[in-house]
Amino acid sequence: MRSTTTRTRQAAALGCALLAVTAAAACTSSKPAGDGTISGAQSAPPSAATASASPTPSLPAGAPEVVLPADLKVTVAFPATGEADKDAVAQSLTYALRAFNGALAKGDLQDPAFKYAYDGMARPYMANMIDQLVKRNQTVTGETRYYAPTITIQDATHAAFTYCEDQSKGYAKDKSSGKVLTSTPSVRDYTEWNLGLEKSAQGVWRVTQTLGEKGSTRCQNA
């Protein structure tokens, strides 16, 4: 969803395989006032509102179930690579992305699935995004799509993951009025993310580092 505020740069490094980029917002509200692109609010959610709650894919061992609201669709297009270690990382990140969106929709920083999937510096970074939406009394609706993955296995317990996020059909929704905040689609709806993941002693891959570049032309054209 499009952000009403400018995100601050996160100073963390992602390890040897990741590049430092500008921190980006995910699933927030319409573009900043004054940019001439806001088309206003609408009282009915976009087409995803009529869909049933998205099914939960296979859960990592011991992971809490993620339940998304009926008007929020999370599409994760991470094709199988045929390499077991990379596919395990991709499955874990698929769960993490759904968990984040579920926590975002509920406005719950203590959501069990979110806390299961994110650790290290990634957890407070992503929690800050949730908190900003809570403070504006908003939730999320529409569709967010994740695609164009590149996975690098650094060693037995560390991996790097780059992917794109398309927020062009995702919006913030005012909880009190139910109005959906929309804006004119632009390159600002596309974010390139660089993540670091670590495997726990229990063998679970968790997101520990997050950096993103909002306004990615590569992702817009991918």
C-alpha positions in Angstrom: 0.0 0.0 0.0 1.2 3.4 -0.7 2.9 5.4 2.0 1.9 8.8 3.4 5.2 9.2 5.1 8.9 8.9 4.0 10.6 5.9 5.5 13.9 6.3 7.2 17.0 4.5 6.1 17.8 1.4 8.0 21.5 1.2 8.9 21.8 -2.6 9.1 24.1 -4.5 6.8 22.7 -7.7 5.2 26.0 -9.7 5.0 28.3 -10.4 2.1 25.6 -11.1 -0.5 23.3 -8.1 0.1 23.4 -4.5 -1.0 22.5 -1.5 1.2 19.5 0.3 -0.2 17.0 2.9 1.0 14.4 1.6 3.5 11.0 1.4 2.0 7.4 1.2 3.3 5.2 -1.8 2.8 1.4 -1.8 2.8 0.6 1.6 4.1 -1.7 4.4 2.9 -1.9 6.7 -0.1 1.0 8.8 -1.5 2.1 12.0 0.4 -0.3 15.0 0.0 0.8 17.5 -2.6 2.2 15.1 -5.2 -0.9 15.5 -7.4 -1.6 11.8 -7.8 -4.1 11.0 -5.1 -7.4 10.1 -6.6 -9.3 10.2 -3.3 -11.0 7.6 -1.1 -13.7 5.1 -2.0 -16.2 3.5 0.3 -16.0 0.0 -1.1 -12.8 -2.1 -1.1 -11.2 -3.2 -4.5 -12.2 -6.5 -6.1 -10.2 -8.6 -3.6 -12.9 -7.7 -1.1 -15.2 -10.3 -2.5 -12.7 -13.1 -2.3 -12.8 -15.6 0.5 -9.9 -15.6 3.0 -6.7 -16.7 1.4 -5.7 -20.3 2.1 -2.7 -20.9 4.2 0.1 -22.9 2.4 2.2 -25.5 4.2 3.4 -24.2 7.5 7.0 -24.5 8.7 7.4 -26.8 11.7 5.7 -25.4 14.8 4.6 -22.2 13.0 1.3 -20.5 14.1 -1.4 -20.5 11.4 -1.8 -17.3 9.4 -5.3 -16.2 8.6 -5.8 -13.2 6.3 -9.0 -11.1 6.1 -11.3 -11.8 3.2 -10.5 -8.5 1.5 -6.7 -8.9 1.6 -5.0 -11.1 -1.0 -1.3 -11.9 -0.7 0.2 -13.4 -3.8 3.7 -15.0 -3.5 5.2 -16.1 -6.9 8.4 -17.9 -5.8 8.7 -20.8 -8.3 10.4 -24.0 -7.1 14.1 -24.1 -8.0 14.5 -27.8 -7.6 17.2 -27.2 -5.0 16.0 -28.3 -1.6 17.9 -25.7 0.4 16.7 -22.8 -1.7 13.2 -24.1 -1.8 13.1 -24.3 2.0 14.2 -20.7 2.3 11.6 -19.6 -0.2 8.8 -21.5 1.7 9.9 -19.9 4.9 9.8 -16.4 3.4 6.4 -17.1 1.8 5.2 -17.8 5.3 6.9 -14.7 6.7 5.3 -12.4 4.1 1.9 -13.8 4.8 2.5 -13.5 8.6 3.6 -9.8 8.2 0.5 -9.0 6.2 -1.7 -10.8 8.7 -0.2 -8.8 11.5 -0.5 -5.6 9.5 -4.2 -6.2 8.8 -4.9 -6.8 12.5 -2.5 -4.1 13.7 -1.0 -6.6 16.1 2.7 -6.2 16.8 2.6 -9.2 19.1 1.0 -11.5 16.5 2.4 -15.0 17.1 3.0 -15.7 13.4 4.8 -12.4 12.9 7.1 -13.0 15.9 7.8 -16.5 14.7 8.8 -15.4 11.2 10.9 -12.3 12.1 13.8 -12.0 14.4 16.9 -9.9 14.9 16.9 -6.4 13.4 14.1 -7.3 11.0 11.4 -7.6 13.7 11.5 -4.0 15.0 11.9 -2.7 11.5 8.8 -4.5 10.2 6.9 -3.8 13.5 7.5 -0.1 13.0 5.5 -0.4 9.7 2.6 -2.0 11.6 2.8 0.6 14.3 2.5 3.5 11.9 -0.6 2.0 10.4 -2.1 1.5 13.9 -1.4 5.1 14.8 -3.4 6.2 11.7 -6.3 3.9 12.7 -5.9 2.1 9.4 -5.8 -1.5 8.1 -5.0 -2.9 4.7 -7.0 -4.2 1.8 -6.6 -5.2 -1.9 -3.7 -7.3 -3.2 0.1 -7.3 -2.6 2.2 -9.4 -4.9 5.7 -10.7 -4.3 7.7 -12.0 -7.3 11.1 -12.2 -9.2 13.1 -14.0 -6.4 16.8 -14.5 -6.3 18.1 -16.8 -3.5 21.7 -17.1 -2.4 22.7 -19.8 0.2 25.7 -18.3 2.0 26.4 -21.2 4.3 24.5 -23.8 6.3 22.7 -21.2 8.4 22.6 -18.0 6.4 20.8 -17.0 3.2 20.2 -13.9 1.2 16.9 -13.3 -0.7 16.1 -10.5 -3.2 12.6 -10.1 -4.6 10.1 -7.5 -5.8 6.9 -6.3 -4.2 4.0 -4.8 -6.3 1.6 -2.6 -4.2 -0.3 -1.1 -7.1 -3.5 -2.9 -6.1 -2.9 -2.7 -2.4 -4.4 0.1 -0.2 -4.9 1.3 3.3 -8.4 1.4 4.7 -9.7 3.7 7.4 -11.0 1.5 10.2 -13.7 4.0 11.4 -15.2 4.9 8.0 -14.3 1.8 6.0 -13.1 4.1 3.2 -10.2 2.8 1.0 -7.4 5.2 0.2 -6.4 5.1 -3.4 -3.9 6.9 -5.6 -2.7 6.9 -9.2 -0.4 3.9 -9.9 3.3 4.8 -10.4 6.8 3.4 -10.0 6.5 4.2 -6.3 4.2 1.1 -6.0 7.2 -1.2 -6.7 9.8 -2.1 -4.1 12.9 -4.2 -4.4 13.6 -6.0 -1.2 16.9 -7.5 0.1 16.6 -9.8 3.0 18.9 -11.8 5.2 17.6 -15.1 6.7 19.2 -17.3 9.4 18.4 -20.9 10.3 17.7 -21.4 14.0 18.9 -24.3 16.1 15.5 -25.9 15.5 16.1 -25.7 11.7 13.7 -22.9 11.0 14.6 -20.1 8.6 13.7 -16.7 10.0 14.0 -13.2 8.5 16.7 -11.3 10.5 17.6 -8.4 8.1 15.4 -6.3 5.9 16.2 -3.5 3.5 14.2 -2.2 0.5 14.3 0.2 -2.3 11.0 1.9 -3.1 10.4 3.1 -6.6 12.2 0.3 -8.4 12.0 0.4 -12.1 13.5 -3.1 -12.3 10.5 -4.4 -10.3 8.0 -2.3 -12.3 9.3 -4.0 -15.5 9.8 -7.5 -14.1 
